[in-house]
């Protein structure tokens, strides 16, 4: 048994091997072995939603036992086009499911015949499904024309309609803490961070299965039975299992919606959906044969995107938002700098609350010199997470925006990786099917005075007004939010990358020519000094004062230019190169001007001391200057 979108696939304990491989691949949570009706409708892990009013047409059903109303999903702008959204995945299509859709066509056609002022529109979520329906045998002749809308052909697998949710994150965090305390108090158990902790949990679930089996046996064969204990274990241990997957594998808490029911799930970094509560429930009901250990092990092994835990900002988004709002603290127990200037009680994730965030960022920008590097990073992470979450939460469509890791985007789009090297501001990217946003980078630009739009204006420019979208014709496209397809964006990034490399090669050539010219000049001066020294032994010496001064010039300017040349060969980016070249030329001018004109031709003892200390002083000055300027040129 499965649903049309393949969010769930159920089999008997021995039936999984008989399922088509394509169907198993398309079901992201994986097929579940069902031995109890309790596994089919676990209402405790699904939240019912009141859906919008749906249009329907009344007609005379030829089946006396059938309904006389044909519902539709929504009406078009003219109120006359009635839409049926068909989300069936192509792997779910077989003669039986296609026959169901053909029967729906007959009922819709009868309803339109009885209400001829309306028209029907079928909107498919997959192009392949629409073709399979058209190629399938008809259930009968249709009297009315219908419009079919489908996306263009694509080899990409349609992602699950996942929506990240801070409320789910918070509630499951509470369940996790309660379960850890419960296991310690009742069983004197603690859980390790790695797979040994999962093995410990599996042992507890084995005991819960034994209790469940004994309870079921007491009910008698064929008795309707719902175990409260199994549900309690799934609620308590499911939160902990989800916490483990989020921490050790990398995942976000949220939900998917099916039949107006929100199912609490996790989405891993590579897009896989899993429901930890179902995993625990299946273990308790089915026993060790459906243990959580193999699933978690396979999840860790097969995850294609690996991010260090400390750099997984996508997983930490809810925590960072709470730290900005004063609910949580940063590592070490510290708080945000100048937190008294932030109206935390106004931060309710509404678009208007971004005004208060802008006020705080403006106050911090005025005192950047007082911040440590860690405090500066904390502000960027907390404010960037809040800005992104506000944009995501206030969009008209809750699933429009998704947080993605840099590794996910760069792996999918090599042009993006070439254009934007990995940095802390790109560790979490807000993405839709048309746009890509960098809220952390925008906050950093606000602090540095480089952003033209405030956080509030940034959100409004994107069409976010607090649950209602600005009409598309009124939305101004920004540089950070290009309205284009992923393929077009990839091509643009590749073009930019090629142009960047061409310009970089030209700049490298100019800088290399300047360095070479200065070094040749230095070598000419040195050669003349050697020539003058040798000529003095031959009896044709030029003025020794001139020779000494030339030698002084080489000795004074040499270290700085040598240092600049070495760093130039090591550093491959233009701005640091230009800064190093400038520093070398500046040191040479300083040395020649300050010392070359003051050293007398006669090598007096006091002048000798100064003369020997000049190169050392230049090395110390150059090294200190590079250490001071390097963070700024790297940031630029």
C-alpha positions, -999 to +999 in steps of 0.1 A: +000+000+000+013+035-009+001+070-014+003+087-048+032+110-038+051+081-024+057+098+009+048+065+025+050+029+013+037+000+035+044-037+030+038-069+049+068-083+067+077-105+038+065-082+010+093-057+006+113-079-017+084-079-042+083-041-046+096-025-078+130-010-073+119+023-089+091+026-063+115+019-035+140+045-047+112+072-051+100+067-015+125+088+004+115+076+039+117+040+028+092+012+028+078+003+062+069-032+074+034-032+089+021-057+113-005-035+131-031-010+120-015+013+146+014+018+122-008+031+094-025+059+113-003+071+142-022+102+149+001+112+177+028+121+152+006+139+127-010+173+132-043+179+115-046+212+096-078+230+086-074+234+049-090+261+027-125+258+014-125+238-017-149+243-047-172+215-057-198+209-085-230+190-080-241+164-106-262+132-109-239+103-102-249+071-121-236+051-091-264+053-065-239+046-038-215+073-049-214+110-039-231+136-060-205+162-054-172+164-073-146+184-053-117+203-068-086+217-052-090+253-061-105+278-086-086+299-111-085+337-110-117+339-132-136+317-108-146+294-137-115+273-141-115+245-115-082+229-108-074+193-098-038+191-085-024+156-093+008+149-073+012+113-083+048+103-089+057+084-120+070+054-101+036+051-084+019+047-118+007+012-126-025-002-143-045+001-110-035+037-101-038+049-137-073+034-138-082+055-107-071+087-124-092+077-155-122+072-133-117+106-118-117+120-153-152+105-159-166+120-127-151+154-135-165+152-170-200+144-157-198+173-132-187+198-160-216+185-182-240+194-155-224+228-149-214+239-184-202+274-173-172+258-157-140+242-171-117+216-156-079+219-154-056+191-144-023+203-130+004+175-127+034+178-105+055+155-128+056+156-166+061+118-169+029+111-149+008+132-173+022+112-203+015+079-186-021+089-179-026+100-215-012+067-228-033+046-205-066+030-216-096+053-212-124+044-188-150+059-212-155+087-237-154+122-224-179+148-235-160+180-225-125+193-232-101+197-203-068+215-200-037+197-189-008+216-172+025+199-164+061+210-158+087+205-185+105+172-187+132+167-162+155+140-149+157+155-115+138+138-087+111+160-073+120+169-037+096+162-009+074+192+001+094+197+033+090+227+055+115+234+082+098+244+114+112+259+146+082+248+166+089+212+157+126+217+166+116+231+200+090+205+209+113+176+199+142+192+219+119+191+250+110+154+243+147+146+239+156+161+273+127+143+290+137+110+275+173+113+286+162+121+322+137+092+320+163+067+309+187+078+336+161+077+364+144+044+355+172+024+338+203+042+350+214+046+314+233+073+296+237+076+258+270+079+240+272+104+212+280+078+185+265+046+174+270+029+208+243+053+220+219+040+193+227+004+203+218+013+239+185+028+227+179-003+205+183-025+237+156-005+254+133-008+224+138-045+224+125-046+260+096-024+249+088-048+221+087-077+245+062-058+267+041-050+236+041-086+224+029-098+258+001-071+259-010-081+223-011-118+232-035-110+260-059-094+236-066-125+217-064-132+180-081-107+157-088-082+184-085-045+175-055-034+195-037+000+199-008+000+224-006+032+245+029+020+256+042+017+220+029+052+213+046+066+244+079+050+235+077+064+200+070+099+212+098+099+239+125+079+220+116+093+186+126+128+197+160+115+209+165+095+177+158+126+157+182+146+178+209+120+172+203+121+134+203+159+133+236+161+153+255+132+139+243+130+103+231+166+098+193+173+094+165+198+100+133+192+119+101+201+101+071+185+084+056+173+052+019+176+045-003+148+032-041+148+032-042+180+054-020+162+080+014+174+090+038+145+095+068+154+117+100+145+099+137+152+095+153+163+062+190+154+059+216+175+042+213+156+009+175+158+010+164+125+024+133+124+045+129+102+076+104+101+104+122+090+137+089+084+155+079+059+129+113+042+131+109+038+169+072+027+166+081+000+140+109-013+162+086-015+192+058-033+172+079-054+148+107-062+171+145-065+166+139-075+129+130-039+123+158-024+145+167+012+143+204+004+142+208-007+106+187+022+094+208+048+113+240+031+102+230+032+066+219+068+069+254+078+081+271+057+055+251+068+025+249+105+033+266+121+003+270+156+019+293+157+049+297+189+069+317+193+102+293+196+131+306+230+141+301+243+105+266+229+100+248+262+102+217+248+086+211+225+116+218+254+140+194+279+125+168+276+153+195+278+180+211+309+164+177+326+163+170+318+199+204+332+208+196+365+191+163+366+210+181+360+243+166+325+249+199+307+245+236+316+250+266+312+228+295+288+236+311+297+268+280+314+282+286+347+265+259+369+251+257+392+221+278+424+223+257+455+232+227+433+237+210+461+257+206+479+224+185+451+209+147+451+215+145+414+219+109+414+230+100+427+196+117+399+177+087+378+167+098+368+132+075+393+115+088+415+087+083+446+109+106+432+136+135+436+111+133+473+119+146+465+154+173+443+140+184+471+117+186+495+147+208+470+166+231+464+136+235+501+131+245+505+168+270+477+165+285+491+133+294+523+151+315+503+176+330+476+155+365+485+167+355+473+202+344+438+191+366+407+192+366+385+161+344+360+180+319+386+190+317+399+154+311+364+141+284+358+167+265+389+156+267+378+119+255+343+126+227+352+150+214+382+129+218+363+096+199+333+109+171+356+121+169+375+089+168+344+068+142+327+090+120+358+089+121+358+051+114+321+050+086+321+076+067+351+062+067+339+026+032+333+012+042+297+006+057+281+037+078+257+016+091+284-009+124+289+008+148+262+021+181+263+039+209+246+020+245+240+029+273+254+008+284+218+001+249+210-014+248+240-036+285+238-047+282+201-055+252+207-077+266+239-094+304+239-099+301+274-114+289+287-081+318+271-062+343+288-086+326+322-083+321+320-045+348+302-024+336+286+008+334+311+037+315+314+069+289+336+053+280+309+028+277+280+051+239+283+051+221+295+019+184+303+016+172+289-017+140+285-037+136+270-072+141+305-087+163+324-063+193+322-040+198+344-009+228+350+014+214+365+046+247+361+066+267+379+039+240+407+038+243+412+076+281+413+073+278+439+046+254+460+068+280+459+096+308+470+073+287+497+057+287+481+023+250+472+019+226+497+004+195+480+017+186+475+053+174+441+065+138+453+063+142+466+028+161+435+018+131+414+028+106+437+012+126+437-020+122+400-022+084+403-020+080+393+017+054+414+034+043+392+062+024+363+047+013+380+015+035+382-016+040+415-035+029+411-071+057+399-093+056+431-114+064+452-083+092+431-070+127+445-077+152+419-084+185+423-065+219+410-073+217+385-045+183+372-057+184+364-094+151+352-108+163+324-130+164+287-133+192+266-118+205+257-153+206+294-163+222+303-130+249+276-135+257+289-170+259+325-157+283+314-129+304+295-154+306+326-176+315+348-146+341+324-135+358+324-170+357+362-171+372+364-136+400+340-146+408+361-177+409+393-157+430+377-130+456+364-156+458+400-170+463+415-135+488+387-127+508+396-158+509+433-150+519+427-114+546+402-125+560+427-149+563+453-122+580+429-098+603+418-125+612+453-134+621+462-098+641+431-094+661+438-126+667+473-114+680+459-082+702+434-099+717+462-122+725+483-091+741+452-075+761+444-106+774+480-108+784+477-072+804+445-079+819+461-110+830+492-091+845+470-063+865+449-088+877+480-107+891+495-075+916+466-074+925+472-110+935+507-103+906+523-122+881+527-094+853+552-096+844+574-067+840+550-038+813+572-023+791+565-052+798+527-050+791+526-013+758+545-018+747+521-046+756+492-024+737+507+005+707+511-018+707+474-028+713+463+008+684+485+021+658+478-006+666+442-012+649+426+018+616+443+013+615+435-024+626+399-018+598+395+008+572+410-015+583+388-044+581+356-023+547+364-010+536+373-045+545+338-057+527+322-027+495+343-027+473+337-058+446+364-053+450+398-068+441+421-039+466+405-014+492+406-042+486+443-048+488+450-011+521+431-008+536+449-038+526+482-024+542+474+009+574+463-008+577+495-028+568+516+002+596+499+023+621+504-005+614+541-008+615+545+030+648+527+033+665+545+005+652+579+015+657+576+052+690+558+053+707+560+019+710+598+022+722+597+058+750+571+056+784+588+050+807+573+025+832+566+053+820+536+072+821+549+107+814+524+136+782+542+147+769+541+111+779+504+108+754+495+136+726+514+119+736+499+086+733+463+099+700+469+116+683+483+085+674+450+069+663+435+102+640+465+109+625+462+074+618+425+079+601+432+113+581+461+098+571+442+067+561+411+087+540+432+111+524+451+083+514+419+065+499+404+097+480+436+102+467+440+067+461+403+057+427+399+073+414+430+056+427+421+021+414+386+025+379+400+035+380+423+005 
